[in-house]
Amino acid sequence: MLICKTTYVKPIHGFGHNLKTACNDTLMQTTMSNKANRQRMQQPQPVNFGMFRLSKSKETVDVCPNTLRQYHREGLPFYKRGKAVFVSMAELEDFIRRTGGTAN
């Protein structure tokens, strides 16, 4: 809902701005802002491909990073991109089912 002030806007440098044009400008800015928000909300969410960062493992799969490092020494594959280390959720699930989920 748009509410315009009922005050008169003084003309600036000979331009005939008045209450009507001030309200139209405000309405136009609000419309453009709403359009930008809708476009931002319609953008697709990033795809994670079933992978999660080792550093975020506690929040993602409730397994501590040190446990995953031990699983890696026992055969769980890690994937590196720069300094970031990623683990596949499907491979982690398969690994835990095969080994019983115990880190030695």
Secondary structure, 3 states (H helix, E strand, C coil): CCCCCCCCCCCECCECCCHHHHHHHHHHHHHHHHHHHHHHHHCCCCCCCCEEEHHHHHHHHCCCHHHHHHHHHCCCCCEEECCEEEEEHHHHHHHHHHHCCCCC
